[in-house]
Amino acid sequence: MKNVDYDPEADAISLDVQEAKAHYTVEFTEHILVDMSSEGKIAGVEILDASDEISKLFGRIVSKTEIKQLLFKVKQKPDGYAIQFSSPKKNNQVANLLFPVYKSPLIS
């Protein structure tokens, strides 16, 4: 698992999933941006308004201090990706963010 890179002043999280360069960005939601490589693999994720978005994922209020301590891992699924957040502060409570990846039939 990797550490979450959290900027409390901007209230934003940046997750570097792999060292691949971002080729394009997909706006998954208004607050979640997913950077994709030219090979169509996830390169990184940005979560804006992170304290609200992470609190929604965990179903409880998550403090900015706790956000700094979150760990994450990414798993590729047949139809998208799953990002699992783990909070060591709360007995390793886990929250998942699942998102599909659209593959255009025009891109081979």
ZADO-1210 file (C-alpha; in nm, 4 decimals, padded with zeros to 6 digits):
<atoms>
<atom x="00.0000" y="00.0000" z="00.0000" code="MET" pos="1"/>
<atom x="00.1103" y="00.3533" z="-00.0732" code="LYS" pos="2"/>
<atom x="00.0663" y="00.6708" z="00.1262" code="ASN" pos="3"/>
<atom x="-00.1833" y="00.9317" z="00.0159" code="VAL" pos="4"/>
<atom x="-00.0279" y="01.2668" z="-00.0835" code="ASP" pos="5"/>
<atom x="-00.2638" y="01.5191" z="00.0794" code="TYR" pos="6"/>
<atom x="-00.2468" y="01.8993" z="00.0559" code="ASP" pos="7"/>
<atom x="-00.4575" y="02.0308" z="00.3482" code="PRO" pos="8"/>
<atom x="-00.4496" y="02.3903" z="00.2222" code="GLU" pos="9"/>
<atom x="-00.6022" y="02.2913" z="-00.1122" code="ALA" pos="10"/>
<atom x="-00.7964" y="02.0011" z="00.0475" code="ASP" pos="11"/>
<atom x="-00.6816" y="01.7800" z="-00.2392" code="ALA" pos="12"/>
<atom x="-00.5367" y="01.4309" z="-00.2669" code="ILE" pos="13"/>
<atom x="-00.2968" y="01.3194" z="-00.5384" code="SER" pos="14"/>
<atom x="-00.2420" y="00.9468" z="-00.5866" code="LEU" pos="15"/>
<atom x="00.0498" y="00.8368" z="-00.8026" code="ASP" pos="16"/>
<atom x="-00.0511" y="00.4923" z="-00.9154" code="VAL" pos="17"/>
<atom x="00.2342" y="00.4194" z="-01.1540" code="GLN" pos="18"/>
<atom x="00.5251" y="00.6042" z="-01.3065" code="GLU" pos="19"/>
<atom x="00.3596" y="00.6235" z="-01.6481" code="ALA" pos="20"/>
<atom x="00.3089" y="00.9717" z="-01.7874" code="LYS" pos="21"/>
<atom x="-00.0494" y="01.0976" z="-01.7986" code="ALA" pos="22"/>
<atom x="-00.1730" y="01.1111" z="-02.1571" code="HIS" pos="23"/>
<atom x="-00.5271" y="01.2304" z="-02.0833" code="TYR" pos="24"/>
<atom x="-00.7534" y="01.2965" z="-01.7856" code="THR" pos="25"/>
<atom x="-01.1012" y="01.1535" z="-01.7291" code="VAL" pos="26"/>
<atom x="-01.3400" y="01.3496" z="-01.5078" code="GLU" pos="27"/>
<atom x="-01.4980" y="01.0656" z="-01.3122" code="PHE" pos="28"/>
<atom x="-01.7019" y="01.3064" z="-01.0999" code="THR" pos="29"/>
<atom x="-01.6877" y="01.6794" z="-01.0384" code="GLU" pos="30"/>
<atom x="-01.4274" y="01.6140" z="-00.7667" code="HIS" pos="31"/>
<atom x="-01.2444" y="01.3033" z="-00.8918" code="ILE" pos="32"/>
<atom x="-01.0050" y="01.3232" z="-01.1864" code="LEU" pos="33"/>
<atom x="-00.8309" y="01.0158" z="-01.3233" code="VAL" pos="34"/>
<atom x="-00.5082" y="01.0443" z="-01.5243" code="ASP" pos="35"/>
<atom x="-00.4666" y="00.7729" z="-01.7861" code="MET" pos="36"/>
<atom x="-00.1504" y="00.6671" z="-01.9698" code="SER" pos="37"/>
<atom x="-00.1309" y="00.6373" z="-02.3480" code="SER" pos="38"/>
<atom x="-00.1733" y="00.2597" z="-02.2960" code="GLU" pos="39"/>
<atom x="-00.5097" y="00.3183" z="-02.1247" code="GLY" pos="40"/>
<atom x="-00.3842" y="00.2327" z="-01.7757" code="LYS" pos="41"/>
<atom x="-00.4405" y="00.4456" z="-01.4699" code="ILE" pos="42"/>
<atom x="-00.1444" y="00.6740" z="-01.3983" code="ALA" pos="43"/>
<atom x="-00.2855" y="00.8783" z="-01.1114" code="GLY" pos="44"/>
<atom x="-00.5927" y="01.0143" z="-00.9367" code="VAL" pos="45"/>
<atom x="-00.6726" y="01.3577" z="-00.7974" code="GLU" pos="46"/>
<atom x="-00.9514" y="01.4065" z="-00.5450" code="ILE" pos="47"/>
<atom x="-01.0661" y="01.7642" z="-00.4894" code="LEU" pos="48"/>
<atom x="-01.2629" y="01.8624" z="-00.1777" code="ASP" pos="49"/>
<atom x="-01.0961" y="01.5555" z="-00.0345" code="ALA" pos="50"/>
<atom x="-01.2242" y="01.5855" z="00.3227" code="SER" pos="51"/>
<atom x="-01.5856" y="01.5704" z="00.1973" code="ASP" pos="52"/>
<atom x="-01.5230" y="01.3024" z="-00.0659" code="GLU" pos="53"/>
<atom x="-01.3247" y="01.0746" z="00.1676" code="ILE" pos="54"/>
<atom x="-01.5837" y="01.1210" z="00.4438" code="SER" pos="55"/>
<atom x="-01.8544" y="01.0069" z="00.1978" code="LYS" pos="56"/>
<atom x="-01.6503" y="00.6968" z="00.1086" code="LEU" pos="57"/>
<atom x="-01.6008" y="00.5991" z="00.4736" code="PHE" pos="58"/>
<atom x="-01.9557" y="00.6936" z="00.5761" code="GLY" pos="59"/>
<atom x="-01.8275" y="00.9111" z="00.8600" code="ARG" pos="60"/>
<atom x="-01.6359" y="01.2340" z="00.9137" code="ILE" pos="61"/>
<atom x="-01.2669" y="01.1849" z="00.8344" code="VAL" pos="62"/>
<atom x="-01.0374" y="01.4532" z="00.9749" code="SER" pos="63"/>
<atom x="-00.7607" y="01.6162" z="00.7734" code="LYS" pos="64"/>
<atom x="-00.5101" y="01.4588" z="01.0114" code="THR" pos="65"/>
<atom x="-00.6523" y="01.1144" z="00.9387" code="GLU" pos="66"/>
<atom x="-00.6540" y="01.1814" z="00.5629" code="ILE" pos="67"/>
<atom x="-00.2768" y="01.2434" z="00.5794" code="LYS" pos="68"/>
<atom x="-00.2332" y="00.8933" z="00.7267" code="GLN" pos="69"/>
<atom x="-00.4506" y="00.7071" z="00.4746" code="LEU" pos="70"/>
<atom x="-00.2997" y="00.4302" z="00.2664" code="LEU" pos="71"/>
<atom x="-00.4246" y="00.3187" z="-00.0735" code="PHE" pos="72"/>
<atom x="-00.3861" y="00.0447" z="-00.3292" code="LYS" pos="73"/>
<atom x="-00.5271" y="00.0109" z="-00.6776" code="VAL" pos="74"/>
<atom x="-00.6566" y="-00.3071" z="-00.8351" code="LYS" pos="75"/>
<atom x="-00.7376" y="-00.3381" z="-01.2019" code="GLN" pos="76"/>
<atom x="-01.0692" y="-00.5085" z="-01.2678" code="LYS" pos="77"/>
<atom x="-01.1984" y="-00.6396" z="-01.6035" code="PRO" pos="78"/>
<atom x="-01.4243" y="-00.3357" z="-01.6434" code="ASP" pos="79"/>
<atom x="-01.2366" y="-00.0668" z="-01.4513" code="GLY" pos="80"/>
<atom x="-01.0393" y="00.0006" z="-01.1356" code="TYR" pos="81"/>
<atom x="-01.0899" y="-00.0264" z="-00.7619" code="ALA" pos="82"/>
<atom x="-00.9045" y="00.2044" z="-00.5257" code="ILE" pos="83"/>
<atom x="-00.9032" y="00.0817" z="-00.1684" code="GLN" pos="84"/>
<atom x="-00.8331" y="00.3332" z="00.1077" code="PHE" pos="85"/>
<atom x="-00.7264" y="00.2095" z="00.4491" code="SER" pos="86"/>
<atom x="-00.7235" y="00.4130" z="00.7695" code="SER" pos="87"/>
<atom x="-00.4621" y="00.2938" z="01.0197" code="PRO" pos="88"/>
<atom x="-00.6057" y="00.5412" z="01.2696" code="LYS" pos="89"/>
<atom x="-00.9425" y="00.3640" z="01.2788" code="LYS" pos="90"/>
<atom x="-00.8408" y="-00.0027" z="01.3073" code="ASN" pos="91"/>
<atom x="-00.7614" y="-00.0284" z="00.9357" code="ASN" pos="92"/>
<atom x="-01.1155" y="00.0578" z="00.8300" code="GLN" pos="93"/>
<atom x="-01.1420" y="00.0231" z="00.4522" code="VAL" pos="94"/>
<atom x="-01.3338" y="00.2264" z="00.1929" code="ALA" pos="95"/>
<atom x="-01.3476" y="00.1549" z="-00.1796" code="ASN" pos="96"/>
<atom x="-01.3758" y="00.3835" z="-00.4786" code="LEU" pos="97"/>
<atom x="-01.4773" y="00.1951" z="-00.7919" code="LEU" pos="98"/>
<atom x="-01.4808" y="00.3434" z="-01.1378" code="PHE" pos="99"/>
<atom x="-01.5226" y="00.2004" z="-01.4861" code="PRO" pos="100"/>
<atom x="-01.2900" y="00.2841" z="-01.7705" code="VAL" pos="101"/>
<atom x="-01.4587" y="00.3510" z="-02.1023" code="TYR" pos="102"/>
<atom x="-01.2810" y="00.2047" z="-02.4002" code="LYS" pos="103"/>
<atom x="-01.3752" y="00.3627" z="-02.7295" code="SER" pos="104"/>
<atom x="-01.4340" y="00.1185" z="-03.0152" code="PRO" pos="105"/>
<atom x="-01.2478" y="00.3694" z="-03.2344" code="LEU" pos="106"/>
<atom x="-00.9230" y="00.3251" z="-03.0399" code="ILE" pos="107"/>
<atom x="-00.7377" y="00.0023" z="-03.1022" code="SER" pos="108"/>
</atoms>
